[in-house]
Amino acid sequence: GRSRTTTDFVPGSSMPFELGSEWVYTEWDNAVVNALDRERVAYSEDNSNGWSIFSTDGGRIDDATADDLTSSLWSNGFLRYVEKQSKKIDTNSDNYETMLYQYEADNGITDPFQKQFLELEESSSVVLEYAGDPDRVSVRATMDWLGCTSAGMAVTSVKGGGYSSAVEKIASKAGLDKKISFNSVVTTIDYSGGTDLVTVDYTNADGTSVQATAPAVLVTVPLGVLKEGSIDFVPDLPSYKQRAIANMQFGALDKLIMYWDDDAMNTAPNFSRGWDTIMDSDWLELVTPETDTSGVFTSFFNSRRYNGLN
């Protein structure tokens, strides 16, 4: 699902790694933080210990230059431009790709490196956040969140942490751990009866057909399943829900986890020395020379400061 933790990623270590959800927002009162605290699942506050930015042709960009680029072009540049243009946005320009092109044109930004730096920031701030291409993400719907700096973030991939740990503890305390069935395929949800009961037909992982009845059913399947029509709702869902399903969009976000053990580091001493110089930077970002590659694995979160692993 969206939240899944593995504890066998690193040989000889049970350090949890999140295959899905990675962060929790701590400055807002929310059920997720409350659940982690209640079940005593660890997380570590992200103190935003800086970025290390690289270019494909010039190596690492010095921190002062990187800070200046981020401030002048992005934080105090593009984000403020978006805020000023918010009331003028029409349907055709309500996406980040168009807005970025307008910003560059209005401010005379023609330097290739600066343009690609903006592409990187757009990818790391918009694409990674919404799992959607810049030309598909609405500016009006997301601009308030994009400029938000007070959410407070914490990392769950730490010793004693992990979203799955919280879920397992909650299910166990509620006596539900033996009743949860994974890898089952729901085929029909029938709420046509004259009573307040709903009937669900599904197939277990072993191929057994099962029918269950309950007062209510909470449907949290991915949007793609609803679009495909894999579940037969009896009667059909109301037309307004069908329209919402048809009109809603979603993207795909690939997550790659890399780890270097001591043997790997010993075979690459130059890489090892370079890695040690940036080991405390939370984010590693790469400015590429082409727009087509600016969003292809160019932003990496470095968890070494939180879990001690390379």
N, C-alpha and C positions, 0 to 999 in steps of 0.2 A: 504494500500500500504506500501511501504518501509518507508514512513514518515507519521506518524499519531499521533496527540496530543490529550490527554484527559484532561479535566479540572475538572472532577467530581470524581477523584480517592479518594481524602481525603474528608470525610464528613465535611461540613462547610467551605471548602477552595476551591478556584478556581485556586490553583497553578497548572500550566501545567506539565504534565508528558508525556514523549515521549514513545509511544508504539513501535516505530520503530527506526529511526535514532535519535541519541542522541547528537552527537558532530558536531562541525564545526571547520575547520582548518583556523586559522586567520592570520598566517604569510605568506601565499601565496595569491596573488591576484586571487580571483576566484569569479564566478558568485553567488555562494551561500552566501558568506559573503556580497557581494555588495547588494544582494536582501534583506537580513536581515537588513542591515544598511539603505537602501533606504526606507523600510517600517517601520523603527523604531521598529523592533522586538528585544527584549532584549536577551542578552546572557552574560555569565560570564566566564572570562578567568580562565582556569584550571591551577592553579599554582603548580600542582603536590605536594600537601602537604604531601607526604609520604604514605607508605604502613604500614598496620598492618598485620603481617603474623602469622598464628596459625597452630598448628599441632593437630591431633586428640588425641594424647596421652600425650601431654605436655602443652597444653594451648597456651598462646601467647608467641611468640619468641621475646626476647628483641630486640630493634631496632638496636643496634650495631651489634648483630649477624646476623640479617636479612640483614642489609646493606652489611656486609662482604660476606655473601652467594651470594647475588645478584651480587656483583662486581666480586668476584673470580670465581664463577661457571658460571654465565650467561653473564654479560656485557663484562668482560675482559677474559672470558673463552670461552663459546660456540660461542658467536657472532664473536669473533676474529678467532676462529677455522674455522667457516663457511667461513669467508672472505678469509682465506689462502687456503682453499680447493676448492674455487669456480671454479678454472680453471681445477680441476681434476675430477669434478663431471660428472659421466656418467648417462645414462638414468635410470639405475637400482638404483642408489643412489640419484637421484634428488628428495628427499623428506625429510622432517624434522625428521621423525621417524628413518629412516636409518642413517641420519647424526648424530643424538643424540647418537645412539648406538655406532657409530664409535668414536665419541668424548669421550665417557665414557671409551671405550676400550683403545684408544690411550693414555689417561691420567690416566689410572689406577683408575678410580672412581668406587669403589665397595661398599662404605657405603650406606646402604639402604635409609637413610634419605636424603643424598645428591642426590641420583638418583631420589627419589620422588620429591625433591625440583625442580630439572630440569624438571621433567614431568609437574609440576605446571606452571613453567615459560613458557614452550612450549605451554601449553594450553592457558594461559592468553595472550601471545604475538602472537601466530600463529592461534590457533583455533578460538579465539574470534574475531580476526581481519579479517580472511578470511572465517569463517563459514565452515571450512573444516577440516577433520581429518588430523593429522600430516603426515600420509602416502600418502595423496592425494594432498598435497600442495607443489608446486615446489619451491625448494630453489633458483635456478637460477633466477626465475621470481620475487621473492619477497625479496631477501636478502638486496637489497639497501634500501627498505622501512623499513625492520625490524630494521636496524641499525640507522634509521633516528631519530634525537633528536630535530630537529628545525622546526617541522611542526606547532607548536602552536595550542593548543586545547582549545575550549570553550564549556561550557555546555549550552544547550538551555532550560532545565527544570528549569527555574527561573521565577520569577514574571515578567509578560509582555513579556515572551518568547514563544517558541513553533513554530516548523516548520509549523504546520497547520495554525497558525495565519498569517504567511507570505504568504502562498498560497492563503488563503481567501482574503487577501488585494489585492494581485496582480490580482486575478480573478475579484474582484469587480471593481477595477479601469479600467480594460479592458472591462468591460461589459459582462463578460463571466460567472458570477456566476449563472445566470439563464439558461445557455445553457449546463452546465456540468451535465451529467447523470451518476449516480452511479449504481452499481449492474446490469449493462447491459452486455449481452453476445454477443460478436461479432462472427458471423458464417462464413462470406465470405468477402474477400477483393478482388475486381475484378479490375485489371488494364489492362485488355485485349483490351479495346476500342482503336480506332484509334486516339482519342483525348488525351489531357493532363489531363483528369478527371479520378478520381478513385471512384468506387462505393463500399460502405460498407453496408452490411446487418447485423443488430443486433436486439436483443430482449430486450426490456426494462424490468425493475424490475416488472412491472405489467403484463408482458407477451405479450405486444404489439410488433408486428414485425415492424421494421422501416428500411427504406433504405435512406442513405445519400450519397451525391456526393460532392466531393471536389477536388481541384487541386492537393492535395498531402495528404498522410496519414502518420503520425508518429506512428510507432508501438513500444510500450514500454511494452508489456505484459511480464510476467515472462518467463524465459527460459523453464520452465516445460510445459507451454502452447504450446510453439512452438514444443517441443519434442513430445508432445502428438498428435500434428496435429489437434488440436481442431478448428483451423481457416483454412478455405479452401482458399488458394491463387490461383487466376486465372489470368494468367497462373501460374504454379508451380514456386516456388522460384528458382533462379539460382542454379546450382549444388554446386557451391562453398559455398553458404550460407547454403544449406542443410547439407553439410559436417561439416561446422562450428557449426551448431546447434547440430548435432549428437555427435561431439567430445567434445564440451564444457561441463564442469561439474559445479555443484553448491552444496552447503551444506545447512544444516538447523541449525539455531542458535535460541535457546529458550531464551526468556528474561523474567525474573521474577522480579516483583516490589513488595517490601514489605514495610509496614508502620506500626509503633506501635503508638497507641494513648495513652493518659494519663492513661486511665483505664487499658490498657495492661501493661504499665510500673509499675503501682501501685501494680499489682498482682504479679510482679516478681522483687522485690527490688534488688536482687543480679544481675540480668541481667541488670537492670537500672543503677546500679553503674558501672558495667563493661562497659556498652555502653558509659557512660559519659567519661570514660578514653580514648576512641578512637574516639570520635565524630568528631574530626577534621581530621582524616585520610581519604584521598580520596579513597583508595582501601583497601579492606579486603580480604585476600587470605588464603586458607586452604591447607596445605600439608597433603595428605592422605597416608595411608600405602600401597596402592595398585595402580598400574598403571590404572586399569580398572575404578577407581573412581576419578582419578586426574583431569578429565575434566568435572565432573558432578557437576555443581553449586559450584565451588571452588573459583571463583573470583566475588566479588561484588563491585560495585561503590557506595560509600556513598555520597549522595547529601546534607547531612544536612548542611554542611558549605555554600552551595549555596542557599538553600531555607528555612533553619531553621526547617525542618521537620525531625522526627526520622525515 
